[in-house]
Structure formats: structure tokens, C-alpha cells
Amino acid sequence: MIDFGYTVSPSSAIEIDDAGLASFRQLCRIEPDAIKCISCGSCAASCTAAGFSIMNLRKTILLLSRGKDREAIDMVATCMLCGKCYIVCPRGINTRHLILSICKTYRKE
């Protein structure tokens, strides 16, 4: 086999039908702002916790919408609730309430 200097990675496609999206739908009923997010990245750019942890609200919402609850909860657990993301959000999403709603919806039982 010839080595071209790269490898082909396995597909990372997500089967939406197989993902457990019941929790995300429940979150959207509690906090409709979860659907309003346009993934612009303003929250991630202004995040105080991002410099010290894996916190990224944009990525958290994306992971939740793909059924990857565990990764999202680990990420949101590092939020300091400082509110900078709320100030810069172009959609006016109440990010503090969204984060607390995520914690409530996905809390460990």
C-alpha cells in the first residue's frame, strides 16, 4: 500500500433516528431559547470559563441536539454563570437561564 501522508477516518455521521432526543425536546419546551441559538460563537468568544475549562455553550447546544448528553453535561458543569455570554448574544438568549435549564433537564438521577 502506498503512503500518501494521510489516513481516511471513519465516518462521524450521527443517526438522528437512533439518538435519544427526548431530553432535548423537553429542554426546548422548558427553554425555547435553545432553538433560537444560531451558533454564531459570540458566547464562546466571550466566555471567562473557556480559558480554564472546556466550557462552550454553542457546542453544548449542538451536542445536546445530537443526543450526546454526557459530553454536553460535562461541558456545562464548568460554567461560572458570569453572564458575559448573555451580554454579547445577538439573539438575546438568556444564557444563564438556559444553562440552569440544561442542568435541571439533564441532572444525574
DSSP file with accessible surface (Angstrom, degrees, kcal/mol):
  #  RESIDUE AA STRUCTURE BP1 BP2  ACC     N-H-->O    O-->H-N    N-H-->O    O-->H-N    TCO  KAPPA ALPHA  PHI   PSI    X-CA   Y-CA   Z-CA
    1    1 A M              0   0  238      0, 0.0     2,-0.3     0, 0.0     0, 0.0   0.000 360.0 360.0 360.0 139.7    0.0    0.0    0.0
    2    2 A I        -     0   0  123      1,-0.0     2,-0.7     2,-0.0     0, 0.0  -0.647 360.0-136.0 -87.0 135.4    1.3    3.5   -0.9
    3    3 A D        +     0   0  138     -2,-0.3     4,-0.1     1,-0.1    -1,-0.0  -0.822  23.4 176.9 -94.3 111.8    1.6    6.0    2.0
    4    4 A F        -     0   0  140     -2,-0.7    -1,-0.1     2,-0.4     3,-0.1   0.344  55.6-102.6 -94.5   2.8    0.2    9.4    0.8
    5    5 A G  S    S+     0   0   68      1,-0.3     2,-0.3     0, 0.0    -2,-0.1   0.589  93.9  70.7  89.9   8.8    0.8   11.0    4.2
    6    6 A Y        -     0   0  160      2,-0.0    -2,-0.4     0, 0.0     2,-0.3  -0.962  64.3-140.2-147.7 164.8   -2.8   10.9    5.4
    7    7 A T        -     0   0  123     -2,-0.3     2,-0.6    -3,-0.1    -4,-0.0  -0.920  22.0-116.2-126.4 155.8   -5.4    8.4    6.6
    8    8 A V        -     0   0  131     -2,-0.3    -2,-0.0     0, 0.0     0, 0.0  -0.817  32.1-144.5 -92.4 123.4   -9.1    8.1    5.9
    9    9 A S        -     0   0   93     -2,-0.6     3,-0.1     1,-0.1     0, 0.0  -0.576  23.5-100.3 -85.6 152.8  -11.1    8.5    9.1
   10   10 A P        -     0   0  120      0, 0.0    -1,-0.1     0, 0.0     2,-0.0  -0.306  53.6 -83.7 -66.9 155.6  -14.2    6.5    9.8
   11   11 A S        -     0   0  107      1,-0.1     0, 0.0     2,-0.0     0, 0.0  -0.298  31.5-162.6 -61.7 139.3  -17.5    8.4    9.3
   12   12 A S        +     0   0  113     -3,-0.1    -1,-0.1     2,-0.1     2,-0.0   0.068  39.7 142.9-109.0  22.3  -18.7   10.5   12.1
   13   13 A A        -     0   0   73      1,-0.1     2,-0.5     2,-0.0    -2,-0.0  -0.341  43.7-138.9 -63.4 144.0  -22.2   10.7   10.8
   14   14 A I        -     0   0   51     -2,-0.0     2,-1.1     5,-0.0     3,-0.1  -0.921   5.6-136.7-110.1 126.4  -24.9   10.7   13.5
   15   15 A E    >>  -     0   0  120     -2,-0.5     4,-1.1     1,-0.2     3,-1.0  -0.733  15.8-165.8 -80.7 102.1  -28.0    8.7   13.0
   16   16 A I  T 34 S+     0   0   86     -2,-1.1     3,-0.4     1,-0.3    -1,-0.2   0.860  86.1  59.2 -60.0 -34.6  -30.6   11.2   14.3
   17   17 A D  T 34 S+     0   0  149      1,-0.2    -1,-0.3    -3,-0.1     4,-0.1   0.826 108.4  45.1 -64.7 -28.6  -33.2    8.4   14.4
   18   18 A D  T <4 S+     0   0  133     -3,-1.0    -1,-0.2     2,-0.1    -2,-0.2   0.649  93.0  97.9 -88.2 -18.0  -31.0    6.5   16.9
   19   19 A A  S  < S-     0   0   24     -4,-1.1     2,-1.4    -3,-0.4    48,-0.1  -0.480  80.7-120.9 -74.9 141.4  -30.2    9.4   19.1
   20   20 A G        +     0   0   52     47,-0.3     3,-0.3    -2,-0.2     4,-0.3  -0.664  44.6 161.5 -82.2  92.4  -32.2    9.9   22.3
   21   21 A L     >  +     0   0   18     -2,-1.4     4,-2.4     1,-0.2     5,-0.2   0.330  44.0  98.9 -97.8   7.5  -33.6   13.3   21.6
   22   22 A A  H  > S+     0   0   69      1,-0.2     4,-2.1     2,-0.2    -1,-0.2   0.909  85.1  49.8 -61.2 -40.1  -36.4   13.2   24.2
   23   23 A S  H  > S+     0   0   37     -3,-0.3     4,-2.5     2,-0.2    -1,-0.2   0.898 110.0  50.3 -66.5 -38.6  -34.4   15.1   26.7
   24   24 A F  H  > S+     0   0   33     -4,-0.3     4,-2.4     2,-0.2    -2,-0.2   0.910 110.0  50.1 -67.0 -39.8  -33.5   17.8   24.1
   25   25 A R  H  X S+     0   0  144     -4,-2.4     4,-1.5     2,-0.2    -1,-0.2   0.898 110.6  50.2 -64.1 -38.5  -37.2   18.2   23.2
   26   26 A Q  H  X S+     0   0   86     -4,-2.1     4,-2.1    -5,-0.2    -2,-0.2   0.918 109.3  51.4 -64.6 -42.4  -38.0   18.5   26.9
   27   27 A L  H  X S+     0   0    1     -4,-2.5     4,-3.6     1,-0.2    -2,-0.2   0.919 107.6  52.8 -59.7 -42.2  -35.3   21.2   27.2
   28   28 A C  H  < S+     0   0   18     -4,-2.4    -1,-0.2     1,-0.2    -2,-0.2   0.815 107.9  51.2 -66.4 -29.9  -36.8   23.1   24.3
   29   29 A R  H  < S+     0   0  178     -4,-1.5    -1,-0.2    -3,-0.2    -2,-0.2   0.896 116.6  40.3 -71.1 -39.3  -40.2   23.1   25.9
   30   30 A I  H  < S+     0   0   64     -4,-2.1    -2,-0.2     1,-0.3    -3,-0.2   0.916 134.1  19.7 -72.6 -44.0  -38.8   24.4   29.1
   31   31 A E    ><  -     0   0   15     -4,-3.6     3,-2.0    -5,-0.2    -1,-0.3  -0.811  62.5-175.0-133.1  89.1  -36.4   26.9   27.4
   32   32 A P  T >> S+     0   0   76      0, 0.0     3,-1.6     0, 0.0     4,-1.0   0.693  76.8  81.0 -59.9 -16.9  -37.3   27.8   23.8
   33   33 A D  H 3> S+     0   0   23      1,-0.3     4,-1.0     2,-0.2    -5,-0.1   0.737  75.2  73.9 -61.6 -20.4  -34.1   29.8   23.5
   34   34 A A  H <4 S+     0   0    4     -3,-2.0    -1,-0.3     1,-0.2     3,-0.2   0.852 100.3  43.5 -62.5 -29.7  -32.3   26.5   22.9
   35   35 A I  H <4 S+     0   0  117     -3,-1.6    -1,-0.2    -4,-0.3    -2,-0.2   0.786 105.0  63.8 -84.0 -28.2  -33.8   26.5   19.4
   36   36 A K  H  < S+     0   0   75     -4,-1.0    -2,-0.2     2,-0.0    -1,-0.2   0.703  74.5 112.8 -70.3 -19.1  -33.2   30.3   18.8
   37   37 A C     <  -     0   0   32     -4,-1.0    -3,-0.0    -3,-0.2    52,-0.0  -0.314  47.3-168.9 -60.9 130.0  -29.4   29.8   19.0
   38   38 A I        -     0   0   93     -2,-0.0    -1,-0.1     0, 0.0    -2,-0.0   0.271  38.4-121.0-102.6   9.1  -27.8   30.5   15.6
   39   39 A S        +     0   0   57      1,-0.1    -2,-0.1     2,-0.0    19,-0.0   0.876  58.7 151.4  54.9  44.0  -24.4   29.1   16.7
   40   40 A C        -     0   0   69      1,-0.1    -1,-0.1    18,-0.0    -3,-0.0   0.766  53.0-129.4 -76.2 -26.5  -22.6   32.3   15.9
   41   41 A G  S  > S+     0   0   18      3,-0.0     4,-2.2     4,-0.0     5,-0.2   0.478  70.8 124.5  92.8   1.8  -19.9   31.7   18.6
   42   42 A S  H  > S+     0   0   43      1,-0.2     4,-1.6     2,-0.2     5,-0.1   0.898  75.9  51.2 -60.7 -39.4  -20.2   35.1   20.4
   43   43 A C  H  > S+     0   0   19      1,-0.2     4,-0.8     2,-0.2    -1,-0.2   0.920 110.7  47.6 -64.1 -43.3  -20.8   33.3   23.7
   44   44 A A  H  4 S+     0   0   26      1,-0.2     3,-0.4     2,-0.2    -1,-0.2   0.879 110.3  52.8 -66.3 -36.3  -17.8   31.1   23.2
   45   45 A A  H  < S+     0   0   93     -4,-2.2    -1,-0.2     1,-0.2    -2,-0.2   0.823 115.4  39.5 -69.8 -30.6  -15.6   34.0   22.3
   46   46 A S  H  < S+     0   0   31     -4,-1.6    -1,-0.2    -5,-0.2    -2,-0.2   0.497  85.7 127.0 -96.7  -3.0  -16.5   36.0   25.4
   47   47 A C     <  -     0   0   30     -4,-0.8     4,-0.5    -3,-0.4    -3,-0.0  -0.339  43.6-163.1 -67.0 125.1  -16.6   33.1   27.9
   48   48 A T  S >  S+     0   0   38      1,-0.2     3,-0.8     2,-0.2     4,-0.3   0.886  91.8  51.3 -69.6 -41.0  -14.5   33.6   31.0
   49   49 A A  G >> S+     0   0    4      1,-0.2     3,-1.6     2,-0.2     4,-1.6   0.756  92.2  76.1 -70.8 -23.1  -14.5   29.9   31.8
   50   50 A A  G 34 S+     0   0   39      1,-0.3    -1,-0.2     2,-0.2    -2,-0.2   0.816  88.6  58.7 -61.5 -29.1  -13.4   28.8   28.3
   51   51 A G  G <4 S+     0   0   67     -3,-0.8    -1,-0.3    -4,-0.5    -2,-0.2   0.725 119.2  28.7 -71.3 -18.5   -9.8   29.9   29.1
   52   52 A F  T <4 S+     0   0  178     -3,-1.6     2,-0.2    -4,-0.3    -2,-0.2   0.473 127.9  17.2-118.4  -9.5   -9.6   27.5   32.1
   53   53 A S  S  < S-     0   0   40     -4,-1.6    22,-0.1     2,-0.1    26,-0.0  -0.792  85.8 -87.4-147.8-168.5  -12.0   24.7   31.0
   54   54 A I        +     0   0  104     -2,-0.2    -4,-0.1    20,-0.2    21,-0.1   0.279  68.5 144.3 -94.0  10.1  -13.9   23.1   28.2
   55   55 A M        +     0   0    8     -6,-0.3     2,-0.2    23,-0.1    -2,-0.1  -0.253   8.5 150.1 -60.0 129.0  -16.9   25.4   28.5
   56   56 A N     >  -     0   0   30      1,-0.1     4,-2.2    -7,-0.0     5,-0.1  -0.707  26.3-166.7-159.5 102.0  -18.5   26.3   25.2
   57   57 A L  H  > S+     0   0   10      2,-0.2     4,-2.4     1,-0.2     5,-0.2   0.895  89.7  54.7 -64.2 -39.4  -22.3   27.0   25.2
   58   58 A R  H  > S+     0   0   77      1,-0.2     4,-1.9     2,-0.2    -1,-0.2   0.946 112.2  43.6 -58.1 -46.5  -22.6   26.9   21.4
   59   59 A K  H  > S+     0   0   99      1,-0.2     4,-2.9     2,-0.2    -1,-0.2   0.865 109.5  58.2 -69.5 -33.4  -21.0   23.4   21.4
   60   60 A T  H  X S+     0   0    0     -4,-2.2     4,-2.5     2,-0.2    -2,-0.2   0.940 107.5  46.0 -60.8 -48.0  -23.1   22.3   24.3
   61   61 A I  H  X S+     0   0   13     -4,-2.4     4,-2.4     1,-0.2    -1,-0.2   0.914 112.8  51.1 -63.0 -40.0  -26.4   23.1   22.5
   62   62 A L  H  X S+     0   0   52     -4,-1.9     4,-0.9    -5,-0.2    -2,-0.2   0.933 110.6  48.0 -62.6 -45.3  -25.0   21.3   19.4
   63   63 A L  H ><>S+     0   0   23     -4,-2.9     5,-2.7     1,-0.2     3,-0.6   0.914 111.7  50.0 -62.6 -42.2  -24.1   18.2   21.4
   64   64 A L  H ><5S+     0   0    1     -4,-2.5     3,-1.5     1,-0.2   -40,-0.2   0.902 107.6  53.4 -63.7 -40.6  -27.5   18.1   23.1
   65   65 A S  H 3<5S+     0   0   38     -4,-2.4    -1,-0.2     1,-0.3    -2,-0.2   0.690 109.4  50.5 -69.5 -15.4  -29.3   18.4   19.8
   66   66 A R  T <<5S-     0   0  110     -4,-0.9    -1,-0.3    -3,-0.6    -2,-0.2   0.322 120.1-108.5-101.0   4.3  -27.3   15.4   18.5
   67   67 A G  T < 5S+     0   0   23     -3,-1.5     2,-1.2    -4,-0.2   -47,-0.3   0.624  78.1 132.1  82.5  13.6  -28.1   13.3   21.6
   68   68 A K     >< +     0   0   85     -5,-2.7     4,-1.6     1,-0.2     5,-0.1  -0.532  21.3 157.4 -97.9  68.5  -24.6   13.4   23.1
   69   69 A D  H  >  +     0   0   44     -2,-1.2     4,-2.7     1,-0.2     5,-0.2   0.885  62.8  55.9 -63.2 -45.4  -25.9   14.3   26.6
   70   70 A R  H  > S+     0   0  113     -3,-0.2     4,-2.2     1,-0.2    -1,-0.2   0.928 109.3  45.6 -58.8 -47.2  -22.9   13.1   28.7
   71   71 A E  H  > S+     0   0   93      1,-0.2     4,-1.7     2,-0.2    -1,-0.2   0.904 114.0  50.3 -63.4 -40.0  -20.3   15.3   26.8
   72   72 A A  H  X S+     0   0    0     -4,-1.6     4,-2.8     2,-0.2     5,-0.2   0.908 109.8  49.3 -66.4 -41.7  -22.6   18.3   27.0
   73   73 A I  H  X S+     0   0   22     -4,-2.7     4,-1.8     1,-0.2    -1,-0.2   0.909 109.0  52.3 -66.3 -40.9  -23.2   18.0   30.7
   74   74 A D  H  < S+     0   0   79     -4,-2.2     4,-0.3    -5,-0.2    -1,-0.2   0.887 113.0  46.8 -61.0 -34.9  -19.5   17.6   31.4
   75   75 A M  H >< S+     0   0   13     -4,-1.7     3,-1.4     1,-0.2    -2,-0.2   0.947 112.3  46.1 -72.7 -48.3  -19.0   20.8   29.4
   76   76 A V  H >< S+     0   0    4     -4,-2.8     3,-1.7     1,-0.3    -1,-0.2   0.756  97.9  73.4 -70.8 -19.9  -21.8   22.9   31.0
   77   77 A A  T 3< S+     0   0   76     -4,-1.8    -1,-0.3     1,-0.3    -2,-0.2   0.723  91.8  57.8 -66.3 -17.4  -20.7   21.8   34.5
   78   78 A T  T <  S+     0   0   48     -3,-1.4    -1,-0.3    -4,-0.3    -2,-0.2   0.443  78.0 122.2 -93.4   1.6  -17.7   24.1   34.2
   79   79 A C    <   -     0   0   32     -3,-1.7    -3,-0.0     1,-0.1   -32,-0.0  -0.380  49.5-158.9 -66.9 138.9  -19.7   27.3   33.6
   80   80 A M        -     0   0  106     -2,-0.1    -1,-0.1     0, 0.0    -3,-0.0   0.410  29.8-130.9 -96.2  -0.2  -19.1   30.1   36.1
   81   81 A L        +     0   0   66      1,-0.1    -2,-0.1    14,-0.0    15,-0.1   0.837  55.6 148.1  52.5  39.8  -22.5   31.8   35.3
   82   82 A C        -     0   0   55      1,-0.1    -1,-0.1    14,-0.0    14,-0.0   0.775  53.2-132.1 -75.2 -27.8  -20.8   35.1   34.9
   83   83 A G     >  +     0   0    6      3,-0.0     4,-1.5    12,-0.0     3,-0.2   0.464  68.6 124.2  93.1   2.0  -23.2   36.3   32.3
   84   84 A K  H  > S+     0   0  103      1,-0.2     4,-1.7     2,-0.2     5,-0.2   0.892  74.5  55.4 -61.7 -37.1  -20.8   37.6   29.6
   85   85 A C  H  > S+     0   0   20      1,-0.2     4,-1.2     2,-0.2    -1,-0.2   0.869 104.1  54.5 -64.8 -33.9  -22.4   35.4   27.0
   86   86 A Y  H  4 S+     0   0  115     -3,-0.2     3,-0.2     1,-0.2    -1,-0.2   0.901 106.5  52.0 -65.6 -38.2  -25.8   36.9   27.7
   87   87 A I  H  < S+     0   0  138     -4,-1.5    -1,-0.2     1,-0.2    -2,-0.2   0.885 115.9  38.5 -67.1 -38.9  -24.4   40.4   27.1
   88   88 A V  H  < S+     0   0   61     -4,-1.7    -1,-0.2   -46,-0.1    -2,-0.2   0.574  82.9 118.7 -93.5  -7.4  -22.9   39.5   23.7
   89   89 A C    ><  -     0   0   26     -4,-1.2     3,-1.1    -3,-0.2   -52,-0.0  -0.404  51.2-156.4 -65.7 120.3  -25.6   37.2   22.3
   90   90 A P  T 3  S+     0   0   86      0, 0.0    -1,-0.2     0, 0.0    -4,-0.0   0.732  93.8  52.7 -70.3 -18.8  -27.1   38.8   19.2
   91   91 A R  T 3  S-     0   0  112      2,-0.1    -2,-0.1   -58,-0.0    -3,-0.0   0.474 109.4-122.3 -92.7  -4.5  -30.3   36.8   19.6
   92   92 A G    <   +     0   0   45     -3,-1.1     2,-0.3     1,-0.2    -6,-0.1   0.806  46.2 174.3  70.0  29.2  -30.8   38.0   23.2
   93   93 A I        -     0   0    7     -8,-0.1     2,-1.8     1,-0.1    -1,-0.2  -0.519  37.9-126.9 -71.8 131.2  -30.9   34.5   24.6
   94   94 A N     >  -     0   0   64     -2,-0.3     4,-2.2     1,-0.2     5,-0.1  -0.614  34.2-179.2 -77.4  87.6  -31.0   34.4   28.4
   95   95 A T  H  > S+     0   0    4     -2,-1.8     4,-2.9     1,-0.2     5,-0.2   0.832  73.3  56.7 -66.1 -34.3  -27.9   32.1   28.6
   96   96 A R  H  > S+     0   0  119      2,-0.2     4,-2.5     1,-0.2    -1,-0.2   0.943 110.7  44.0 -61.3 -47.4  -27.9   31.8   32.4
   97   97 A H  H  > S+     0   0   87      2,-0.2     4,-2.5     1,-0.2    -2,-0.2   0.894 113.3  52.5 -65.1 -37.6  -31.5   30.5   32.4
   98   98 A L  H  X S+     0   0    1     -4,-2.2     4,-2.4     2,-0.2    -2,-0.2   0.936 110.2  47.4 -62.7 -45.2  -30.6   28.2   29.5
   99   99 A I  H  X S+     0   0    5     -4,-2.9     4,-2.4     2,-0.2    -2,-0.2   0.923 113.3  47.7 -63.7 -43.7  -27.6   26.8   31.3
  100  100 A L  H  X S+     0   0   94     -4,-2.5     4,-2.2     1,-0.2    -1,-0.2   0.886 111.2  51.9 -65.9 -35.1  -29.7   26.2   34.5
  101  101 A S  H  X S+     0   0    6     -4,-2.5     4,-2.8     2,-0.2    -2,-0.2   0.880 108.0  51.7 -66.9 -37.9  -32.4   24.6   32.5
  102  102 A I  H  X S+     0   0    0     -4,-2.4     4,-2.6     2,-0.2    -2,-0.2   0.943 110.3  48.6 -62.1 -45.7  -29.9   22.3   30.9
  103  103 A C  H  < S+     0   0   54     -4,-2.4     4,-0.4     1,-0.2    -2,-0.2   0.900 113.9  46.8 -61.7 -39.6  -28.7   21.3   34.4
  104  104 A K  H >< S+     0   0  131     -4,-2.2     3,-0.6     2,-0.2    -2,-0.2   0.922 115.4  44.8 -68.4 -44.1  -32.2   20.7   35.5
  105  105 A T  H 3< S+     0   0   19     -4,-2.8    -2,-0.2     1,-0.2    -1,-0.2   0.883 124.0  33.0 -69.1 -37.7  -33.2   18.7   32.5
  106  106 A Y  T 3< S+     0   0   21     -4,-2.6    -1,-0.2    -5,-0.2    -2,-0.2   0.176  83.1 143.8-108.8  17.0  -30.1   16.5   32.4
  107  107 A R    <   -     0   0  146     -3,-0.6     2,-0.2    -4,-0.4    -3,-0.1  -0.207  60.1 -98.4 -60.6 149.8  -29.3   16.2   36.1
  108  108 A K              0   0  154      1,-0.1    -1,-0.1    -5,-0.0    -2,-0.0  -0.478 360.0 360.0 -70.2 131.3  -27.9   12.9   37.2
  109  109 A E              0   0  205     -2,-0.2    -1,-0.1    -3,-0.1    -3,-0.0  -0.654 360.0 360.0 -94.7 360.0  -30.5   10.7   38.7
